[in-house]
Amino acid sequence: MKIAIIGTGYVGLATGACLAEVGHQVICIDNDEPKIKRLRYGKIPIYEPGLEEVVHRNVSAHRLSFSTSVEEGVDTAEVIFIAVPTPPQTDGGVDLTYIERVAREIAYVLKGYRVIVDKSTVPVKTGEKVADTIRRYNRTGADFDVVSNPEFLREGCAVSDLMKPDRIVIGCDSERALAAMKEVYAPFTAPIIVTDINSAELIKHAANSFLALKISYINAVSAICEATGADIQKVAEGIGADKRIGRSFLSAGLGYGGSCFPKDVAAFISISEEIGEPFALLKEVQRINQSQRTRFLRKLRDTLWVLKEKRIAVWGLTFKADTDDVRNSVAVDLVNDLIREGAQVTAYDPKGNEKVRELNLCPGLRLADSALIAVQDAEALVVATEWPDFAAIDFAEVYRRMHTAIVFDGRNLLDADAIRNLGFQFYSIGRPQPKANGNGYSGLVSPIKFATSSKNAGEKLRQEVSRESR
């Protein structure tokens, strides 16, 4: 089938590459000429595991191509996906400027029947507006259908999520359009859920908001654990074993971030208020998420007393592991909190350094070329992103390099006992502090034993991260 994808961001590029991978003829379109030029030369503008290989393979097979021309895509494709940004507005609503602009561009060049698919995350009733816009600006009276086909991709797992989806949601009001969409997804084995357009649009916002709710819930419980000496990881394991609840998204930490959850929660709140049904529960989800970073920062102050001029190393800048995306990253926000308080911050991220430097997200931040360089002479280390590689680092060497051996684990990534047994002061989220002996810590392990246990912990976390969402 011939398919056009308008927009080559995380969603558009990954979707186009994977649809080509299953045999469709796909053209990806973007008005960013330098980006399209780089893609034609095989340079992928984002880091997404496995994506580069899929793109190169399908370009070589002549199933995937790139263009700046919407007209070329509309003329050649049977199904046209819109996958452009829908950034948040200051009031929590969604900026639909790019969606409206693409709808007009399609209308100007539309000559025959096409299926127009909203792939971007949009508020309910956007499909109706897209259809109205195309009818208004199309001068030929061409026939078309608008479909809602929300994406459920996790950054860091987008290729696997596309190739092996949990479900495929198709919202449409036309049997002709439904038949075309079923042909698009015929190579996939996932169940297809067919709804009206409005329901499909609501499914995405409702799903992401529910996942954000789970994260805020476990973070709220982590505060109770800290106050009572309970262990949040044991609590999460106990409640997650209930099949009705599930273990995913019950990992306490600094809170959710990224390009989707904050935006989608705010948008769902805005949508609910606009229709006169305020969603108070989601406002509390937002409040808990925002307070989690505040609580963590207070923990640093309580331990270090004064943050001004303290040399603090931060591991992690991306909003999650296995991506280079630093948009709405809690790690970046935390770094800026520390800099505002006068701390001297040095950070390292396996994939996020260049993006932070390019976007100038943290003025005053020093960027290190490795995790070990970042901790040199540091008075404290903060783990802000759950990169599994951090858990496998030799902490005996970290201990030797640091000025004062204090670790704040904002993602519950590290083996607490092993870290403490090396002589570190160690603080995490919702996990109990040990009862002090004469030295302030109990037990000892050798650096060799610690390195082995850390490597095992890192591999276990890598497996967990691959199952977690963005």
VOGU-3710 file (C-alpha; in Angstrom, 3 decimals, decimal comma):
1> mkiaiigtgy> 0,000/0,000/0,000  1,202/3,546/-0,693  1,395/5,657/2,480  2,481/9,227/3,256  3,578/10,383/6,700  3,559/14,151/7,257  5,988/14,944/10,076  9,287/13,193/10,813  9,571/13,516/14,588  9,639/10,571/17,000
11> vglatgacla> 6,194/9,350/15,967  6,283/10,104/12,246  9,744/8,766/11,466  9,340/5,600/13,542  5,856/4,936/12,135  6,987/5,455/8,556  10,038/3,232/8,942  8,076/0,398/10,545  5,255/0,532/7,999  7,912/0,257/5,293
21> evghqvicid> 9,456/-2,647/7,202  6,253/-4,691/6,777  6,138/-4,034/3,029  4,291/-0,759/2,457  5,626/1,960/0,151  6,141/4,944/2,450  7,110/8,558/1,838  7,942/10,680/4,914  7,384/14,419/4,487  8,645/17,375/6,490
31> ndepkikrlr> 8,988/21,108/5,803  12,393/21,103/7,533  14,651/20,905/4,473  17,934/20,330/6,380  16,333/17,437/8,272  15,074/15,823/5,066  18,502/16,270/3,491  20,137/14,541/6,486  17,623/11,701/6,320  18,350/11,187/2,642
41> ygkipiyepg> 22,012/10,814/3,582  21,124/8,254/6,227  21,570/10,513/9,253  18,864/9,928/11,888  18,015/13,120/13,838  16,902/11,296/16,997  18,252/8,450/19,099  15,800/5,552/19,213  17,147/1,994/19,628  16,845/0,019/16,399
51> leevvhrnvs> 15,412/2,878/14,340  18,549/3,657/12,346  18,840/0,070/11,146  15,169/-0,061/10,095  15,438/3,241/8,206  18,619/2,254/6,364  17,255/-1,178/5,471  14,050/0,175/3,957  15,690/3,084/2,143  18,025/0,537/0,535
61> ahrlsfstsv> 15,019/-1,590/-0,397  13,343/1,484/-1,977  10,319/1,146/0,311  11,076/4,333/2,289  11,790/7,805/0,907  11,793/11,412/2,122  10,405/14,639/0,697  9,518/18,219/1,586  6,468/18,215/-0,704  3,012/17,609/0,748
71> eegvdtaevi> 1,670/17,569/-2,782  3,950/14,678/-3,702  2,679/12,679/-0,764  -1,004/13,436/-1,398  -0,688/12,632/-5,105  1,021/9,272/-4,619  -0,387/7,900/-1,341  -3,702/6,198/-0,602  -3,472/6,860/3,138  -1,966/10,040/4,599
81> fiavptppqt> -0,879/10,128/8,248  -0,586/13,463/10,057  2,146/13,159/12,705  3,106/16,760/13,450  3,766/18,328/16,881  0,896/19,346/19,167  2,750/21,452/21,764  1,139/22,597/25,015  -0,186/26,104/25,478  0,344/28,142/28,632
91> dggvdltyie> -3,204/27,380/29,839  -2,690/23,603/29,512  -4,556/23,356/26,232  -3,067/22,011/23,003  -1,680/24,163/20,201  -3,242/22,743/17,031  -1,567/25,206/14,662  0,500/22,536/12,917  -2,484/20,188/12,525  -4,616/22,963/11,008
101> rvareiayvl> -1,799/24,035/8,686  -1,277/20,506/7,374  -5,041/20,062/6,897  -5,047/23,191/4,712  -1,996/22,041/2,749  -3,664/18,698/2,065  -6,866/20,442/0,997  -5,056/22,654/-1,512  -3,641/19,659/-3,432  -6,291/16,988/-2,837
111> kgyrvivdks> -7,736/15,765/-6,158  -9,122/12,296/-5,418  -10,237/10,096/-2,546  -7,749/9,757/0,311  -7,881/8,558/3,907  -6,503/11,281/6,194  -5,281/9,869/9,505  -4,697/11,867/12,686  -1,698/10,144/14,304  -0,738/13,101/16,489
121> tvpvktgekv> -2,144/13,229/20,008  -5,053/15,648/19,750  -8,045/16,755/21,854  -11,410/15,145/21,289  -13,313/16,553/18,281  -10,100/17,472/16,434  -11,024/15,010/13,693  -14,191/16,975/13,045  -12,163/20,194/12,742  -9,685/18,568/10,354
131> adtirrynrt> -12,539/17,376/8,140  -14,188/20,817/8,195  -10,895/22,486/7,266  -10,222/20,174/4,327  -13,747/20,678/2,997  -13,428/24,451/3,377  -10,115/24,813/1,527  -10,436/22,084/-1,110  -11,593/23,578/-4,402  -12,108/20,339/-6,322
141> gadfdvvsnp> -14,758/18,767/-4,114  -12,568/15,680/-3,715  -13,888/12,875/-1,537  -11,978/11,911/1,616  -12,380/10,416/5,086  -10,727/11,439/8,341  -9,620/8,723/10,765  -8,197/8,848/14,283  -5,401/6,324/14,855  -3,647/7,275/18,125
151> eflregcavs> -0,089/6,129/18,780  0,945/4,333/21,964  4,699/4,472/21,551  7,242/4,530/24,354  10,379/6,471/23,583  13,233/4,009/23,800  10,924/1,181/22,705  9,174/2,767/19,705  10,303/0,227/17,118  9,244/-2,781/19,187
161> dlmkpdrivi> 5,974/-1,061/20,129  5,202/-0,468/16,453  6,171/-3,933/15,287  4,411/-5,715/18,183  1,640/-3,381/19,389  -0,662/-4,213/22,303  -3,627/-2,958/20,306  -4,457/-0,840/17,282  -7,186/1,759/17,738  -9,033/2,972/14,641
171> gcdseralaa> -11,659/5,657/15,018  -13,693/6,239/11,880  -17,205/6,685/10,530  -16,700/5,120/7,105  -16,511/1,493/6,000  -14,342/2,545/3,069  -11,808/4,179/5,389  -11,942/1,248/7,807  -11,145/-1,180/4,994  -8,107/0,917/4,012
181> mkevyapfta> -6,865/1,076/7,608  -7,268/-2,678/8,046  -5,148/-3,146/4,943  -2,472/-0,855/6,433  -2,359/-2,971/9,586  -2,908/-6,372/7,970  0,758/-7,412/8,532  0,369/-6,942/12,312  -1,147/-9,499/14,675  -2,460/-7,109/17,340
191> piivtdinsa> -6,184/-6,814/18,080  -7,890/-3,944/16,259  -10,309/-1,827/18,281  -12,758/0,064/16,066  -14,496/3,095/17,568  -16,001/6,401/16,542  -13,490/9,219/16,028  -14,234/11,012/19,311  -13,716/7,857/21,371  -10,405/7,106/19,669
201> elikhaansf> -9,165/10,618/20,419  -10,148/10,272/24,077  -8,475/6,867/24,435  -4,966/8,317/24,059  -5,421/11,105/26,606  -7,206/8,782/29,019  -4,494/6,110/28,722  -1,555/8,446/29,300  -3,331/10,224/32,148  -4,016/6,891/33,857
211> lalkisyina> -0,356/5,897/33,580  0,663/9,269/35,020  -1,827/8,639/37,835  -0,084/5,332/38,664  3,276/7,081/38,825  1,977/9,846/41,092  0,191/7,283/43,248  3,340/5,269/43,943  5,305/8,475/44,548  2,712/9,580/47,104
221> vsaiceatga> 3,046/6,171/48,774  6,845/6,575/48,767  6,491/9,633/51,008  4,517/7,530/53,491  7,192/4,831/53,289  9,917/7,324/54,139  7,920/8,612/57,099  7,311/5,105/58,477  10,494/3,247/57,544  8,708/1,009/55,043
231> diqkvaegig> 10,312/0,003/51,728  8,565/1,343/48,614  10,058/-1,363/46,423  8,556/-4,094/48,585  5,244/-2,238/48,694  5,231/-1,845/44,897  6,073/-5,522/44,469  3,216/-6,495/46,771  0,535/-4,396/45,129  1,897/-4,954/41,617
241> adkrigrsfl> 1,491/-8,708/42,017  -2,265/-8,127/41,938  -3,231/-8,827/38,318  -5,847/-6,090/38,490  -3,103/-3,532/39,192  0,121/-4,767/37,562  3,711/-3,848/38,383  4,430/-1,450/35,503  4,478/2,283/36,302  4,818/1,565/40,022
251> saglgyggsc> 8,469/2,620/40,243  8,938/5,510/42,680  11,277/8,274/41,625  11,566/11,955/40,789  8,283/11,947/38,869  7,232/11,675/35,259  8,404/14,008/32,509  8,974/13,930/28,770  7,036/15,198/25,811  3,833/13,206/26,441
261> fpkdvaafis> 2,688/12,713/30,026  2,892/16,339/31,251  1,293/17,611/28,045  -1,421/14,960/27,881  -2,416/15,288/31,533  -2,645/19,070/31,196  -4,611/18,708/27,960  -7,083/16,253/29,503  -7,632/18,654/32,410  -8,196/21,483/29,937
271> iseeigepfa> -10,589/19,377/27,852  -12,605/18,377/30,923  -12,893/21,976/32,104  -13,884/23,163/28,639  -16,845/20,772/28,540  -17,861/21,593/32,123  -16,688/18,366/33,798  -13,548/19,328/35,764  -11,153/16,407/36,327  -9,987/17,217/39,887
281> llkevqrinq> -8,181/13,884/40,268  -5,742/14,756/37,480  -4,949/18,095/39,117  -3,827/16,145/42,164  -1,733/13,906/39,897  0,022/17,050/38,639  0,506/18,398/42,159  2,064/15,161/43,423  4,366/14,982/40,412  5,572/18,528/40,937
291> sqrtrflrkl> 6,034/18,049/44,686  8,177/14,933/44,213  11,106/16,952/42,887  10,609/19,503/45,666  10,781/16,735/48,289  13,943/15,354/46,739  15,594/18,774/46,647  14,706/19,240/50,302  16,460/15,936/51,048  19,620/17,319/49,442
301> rdtlwvlkek> 19,382/20,500/51,515  18,762/18,604/54,736  21,866/16,484/54,124  24,276/18,996/52,595  22,902/21,938/54,635  23,890/24,704/52,173  23,846/23,974/48,434  25,639/27,158/47,402  29,131/26,374/46,041  28,670/22,637/46,668
311> riavwgltfk> 30,202/20,519/43,896  27,411/18,191/42,803  27,618/15,525/40,106  24,433/14,544/38,277  24,093/11,331/36,294  21,352/11,610/33,703  19,745/14,460/31,772  17,192/12,764/29,507  13,674/12,307/30,841  14,146/8,513/30,740
321> adtddvrnsv> 16,718/5,971/29,634  17,240/4,799/26,023  16,429/8,156/24,453  18,169/11,452/23,767  14,983/13,399/24,504  15,463/16,120/27,120  12,085/17,808/26,649  10,333/18,396/30,002  13,024/16,308/31,678  12,797/16,178/35,468
331> avdlvndlir> 16,580/15,683/35,492  17,104/18,961/33,621  14,689/20,746/35,960  16,550/19,388/38,987  19,904/20,531/37,572  18,505/24,026/37,099  17,122/23,996/40,663  20,609/23,205/41,953  22,269/25,868/39,784  19,747/28,481/40,957
341> egaqvtaydp> 20,759/27,691/44,536  24,396/28,310/43,670  25,632/24,726/43,374  28,455/23,905/40,966  26,924/21,133/38,877  28,712/18,720/36,554  26,499/16,287/34,639  26,835/13,336/32,319  24,251/11,555/30,190  25,012/8,779/27,668
351> kgnekvreln> 22,806/10,390/24,998  21,565/13,719/26,331  24,728/15,832/26,634  24,628/17,202/23,096  20,914/18,031/23,200  21,299/19,952/26,473  24,294/21,835/25,046  22,555/22,505/21,721  19,371/23,804/23,357  21,216/25,624/26,180
361> lcpglrlads> 18,796/24,149/28,700  21,075/24,500/31,733  23,155/27,705/31,662  26,116/27,294/33,999  26,143/23,487/33,794  29,432/21,687/33,172  29,090/18,633/30,942  31,420/15,688/31,480  32,473/13,076/28,931  31,858/10,165/31,300
371> aliavqdaea> 30,140/9,286/34,557  33,467/8,894/36,361  34,770/12,246/35,155  31,550/13,869/36,415  32,112/12,661/40,007  35,738/13,828/40,262  36,039/15,818/43,542  32,240/15,988/43,857  30,689/16,482/47,293  27,544/14,620/46,281
381> lvvatewpdf> 26,257/12,476/43,411  22,661/12,605/42,184  21,261/9,829/39,960  18,537/11,596/37,984  17,864/9,232/35,040  17,566/5,445/35,243  20,226/4,517/32,671  21,019/0,856/33,492  24,712/1,435/32,740  24,950/3,631/35,843
391> aaidfaevyr> 24,166/0,631/38,047  27,118/-1,302/36,600  29,742/1,377/37,306  32,524/0,488/39,741  31,470/2,424/42,840  34,735/1,641/44,580  36,301/3,903/41,939  33,489/6,446/42,415  34,295/6,447/46,133  37,969/7,131/45,435
401> rmhtaivfdg> 37,172/10,021/43,108  34,579/11,842/45,206  35,494/14,454/47,792  32,693/13,338/50,111  30,954/10,034/49,448  27,269/10,970/49,411  24,815/9,547/46,868  21,209/10,607/46,228  19,443/8,040/44,055  16,435/9,753/42,504
411> rnlldadair> 15,413/6,683/40,504  15,984/3,821/42,981  18,442/2,445/40,457  21,285/1,378/42,694  21,826/-1,468/45,150  21,441/0,443/48,426  23,167/-2,103/50,654  26,149/-2,480/48,335  26,598/1,280/48,079  26,404/1,782/51,843
421> nlgfqfysig> 28,779/-1,086/52,505  31,433/0,728/50,490  31,192/3,634/52,912  28,767/5,950/51,112  25,995/7,921/52,710  23,080/6,838/50,546  19,597/8,301/50,131  16,856/7,175/47,768  13,094/7,418/47,236  10,825/5,652/49,719
431> rpqpkangng> 13,448/3,184/50,938  14,368/2,995/54,640  17,606/4,343/56,046  19,585/1,643/57,898  19,984/1,691/61,648  23,433/3,071/62,360  26,163/1,088/64,070  29,266/2,655/65,545  30,470/3,642/62,081  27,086/4,829/60,897
441> ysglvspikf> 26,630/1,782/58,620  26,197/-1,959/59,001  28,149/-4,667/57,194  30,900/-4,597/54,585  31,347/-6,077/51,139  34,361/-6,112/48,900  34,529/-3,868/45,822  34,613/-7,021/43,670  31,413/-8,326/45,191  29,843/-4,914/44,838
451> atssknagek> 30,771/-4,598/41,158  29,223/-8,003/40,462  26,000/-7,202/42,273  25,833/-3,807/40,553  26,213/-5,385/37,126  23,406/-7,839/37,899  21,247/-4,987/39,155  21,977/-3,037/35,977  20,961/-5,931/33,745  17,767/-6,489/35,756
461> lrqevsresr> 16,895/-2,807/35,453  17,643/-2,824/31,709  14,994/-5,532/31,314  12,522/-3,537/33,423  13,167/-0,316/31,517  12,439/-2,049/28,219  8,960/-2,779/29,531  8,331/0,689/30,945  6,736/3,532/29,017  8,021/6,923/28,131
//
